[in-house]
Every structure is written in structure tokens, then in C-alpha cells.
Amino acid sequence: MKASGGCHCRAVRFSAVLPAAPVPALDCNCSVCSMTGFLHIIVPHADFTLEQGAEALTSYRFGSGAAEHLFCSVCGVKSFYQPRSHPEAWSVNAHCLDAPVKLAIAAFDGRNWEKAKVALDGH
């Protein structure tokens, strides 16, 4: 299913191909996701297109620096970013989609990232 979305001021816009509903989503409890209310839909790089706003994005890294958190420099919304947990994909914020989609939400214990990543990968 094709979806579109972006930030609050619409400076940043994207489109993505999502799996059939219910779309898998991760609800992470790490500090940044908890504070921003980010709800993750993992989209392979090949299924994501930044339609506009590359110049409006600003980057923030913390901790290991592996994740690149991308925010709109105009309105401050993080509609997608490069997650540490899925280096081959973008994480799209379900709250930033233009139209709601039916989600299958699973908890992700980002406060204990290493253990949660092992559980996510099934190792």
C-alpha cells in the first residue's frame, strides 16, 4: 500500500510503500521516542522516497551515534529517520502519515536497546 506523509508545516514530504494492513509498528520506550511520541513503521530504503524538504532537515545524534534523527528545521517534527536498529531501512512515524493506517503495534524496549535488538532479530 502506498502512503504519504511529512512534517507539520509540510516543508518535508515523503511517500512510502507499506506492507498490507495491519502494518507492523514498534512502540519504543527509549528516551527520545518516549518524549516525542514516535511510533515506528520500518520501511526499506528502496520503498521510501523523500519527495521534498531535504534542505529543511536537520540531524541529531546521541549515544552510539548510529541513529540519525532527522527533524524539520522549520517546525521541529521528526517524520522519519535512520534507526540504529534497522540500518537498511527508514523508520517512519505513523503519526506523520497523511491518512491513518491499521497498525499491529509491538513494544520495543529501547531503554535496554542491546537486549531488545537481540529479541527483535530472534537471536
C-alpha positions as CSV (number, residue, x, y, z in Angstrom):
1,M,0.0,0.0,0.0
2,K,1.3,3.5,-0.9
3,A,1.3,6.1,1.8
4,S,2.4,9.7,2.0
5,G,3.2,12.0,4.9
6,G,5.6,14.6,6.3
7,C,6.1,17.2,8.9
8,H,3.6,19.6,10.4
9,C,4.5,22.6,8.3
10,R,4.7,20.4,5.1
11,A,8.2,21.5,4.3
12,V,9.2,17.8,4.5
13,R,7.1,15.4,2.4
14,F,7.7,11.7,1.7
15,S,6.0,8.7,0.1
16,A,6.4,5.1,1.1
17,V,5.3,1.6,0.2
18,L,3.9,-0.1,3.3
19,P,3.1,-3.7,3.9
20,A,-0.6,-4.7,3.8
21,A,-2.7,-3.8,6.9
22,P,-2.3,-4.3,9.7
23,V,1.0,-2.6,9.2
24,P,3.7,-3.7,11.8
25,A,4.7,-0.9,14.0
26,L,7.1,-0.6,17.0
27,D,6.3,1.5,20.1
28,C,9.8,2.2,21.6
29,N,10.2,3.3,25.2
30,C,13.7,4.9,24.8
31,S,14.2,8.5,26.0
32,V,13.8,10.2,22.6
33,C,10.9,8.1,21.4
34,S,9.0,8.5,24.7
35,M,9.5,12.2,24.7
36,T,8.5,12.7,21.1
37,G,5.7,10.1,20.8
38,F,7.4,8.4,17.8
39,L,5.6,5.3,16.5
40,H,7.9,3.3,14.2
41,I,6.9,1.8,10.8
42,I,10.1,0.3,9.3
43,V,10.3,0.9,5.6
44,P,13.2,-0.4,3.4
45,H,15.2,2.3,1.8
46,A,14.0,1.2,-1.7
47,D,10.4,1.6,-0.6
48,F,10.8,5.2,0.6
49,T,11.0,8.5,-1.4
50,L,11.8,11.9,0.1
51,E,9.5,14.0,-2.2
52,Q,10.6,17.4,-0.9
53,G,12.4,19.1,2.0
54,A,15.9,17.6,2.1
55,E,17.3,21.1,2.7
56,A,14.9,21.6,5.6
57,L,16.1,18.6,7.5
58,T,18.5,18.9,10.5
59,S,20.3,16.0,12.1
60,Y,20.7,15.0,15.7
61,R,22.8,12.0,17.0
62,F,23.3,10.8,20.6
63,G,24.6,7.8,22.4
64,S,26.3,5.5,20.0
65,G,25.7,8.0,17.1
66,A,24.5,5.1,14.9
67,A,21.0,6.5,14.5
68,E,20.5,9.7,12.6
69,H,17.4,11.6,13.9
70,L,16.2,13.9,11.2
71,F,13.9,16.9,12.2
72,C,12.3,19.6,10.1
73,S,14.2,22.8,10.9
74,V,11.1,24.8,10.4
75,C,8.5,23.1,12.6
76,G,10.7,20.6,14.6
77,V,8.8,17.4,13.7
78,K,10.6,14.1,13.1
79,S,8.6,12.4,10.5
80,F,11.2,9.8,9.6
81,Y,14.8,8.9,10.5
82,Q,17.6,6.4,10.0
83,P,17.3,4.0,13.0
84,R,20.2,2.2,14.7
85,S,18.0,-1.0,14.8
86,H,17.4,-1.2,11.1
87,P,20.3,0.3,9.1
88,E,18.8,-0.9,5.8
89,A,15.6,1.0,6.3
90,W,14.0,4.2,7.4
91,S,11.7,4.5,10.4
92,V,8.6,6.4,9.5
93,N,6.5,8.0,12.2
94,A,3.0,6.5,11.9
95,H,1.6,9.8,13.4
96,C,3.0,11.7,10.4
97,L,1.1,9.8,7.7
98,D,-1.5,11.8,5.8
99,A,-4.1,9.1,6.3
100,P,-4.3,6.7,9.3
101,V,-3.5,3.1,8.6
102,K,-4.4,0.0,10.7
103,L,-1.4,-0.9,12.8
104,A,-0.2,-4.0,14.6
105,I,1.8,-2.4,17.4
106,A,4.5,-4.3,19.2
107,A,6.5,-2.9,22.2
108,F,10.2,-2.3,21.7
109,D,12.3,-1.9,24.9
110,G,14.7,0.8,23.6
111,R,15.7,1.6,27.2
112,N,17.5,-1.8,27.1
113,W,18.5,-1.5,23.4
114,E,21.0,-4.3,23.1
115,K,18.7,-6.9,24.7
116,A,15.7,-5.6,22.7
117,K,17.6,-5.8,19.4
118,V,18.5,-9.4,20.0
119,A,14.9,-10.2,20.8
120,L,13.7,-8.3,17.6
121,D,16.2,-10.2,15.4
122,G,15.2,-13.6,17.0
123,H,18.7,-14.5,18.1
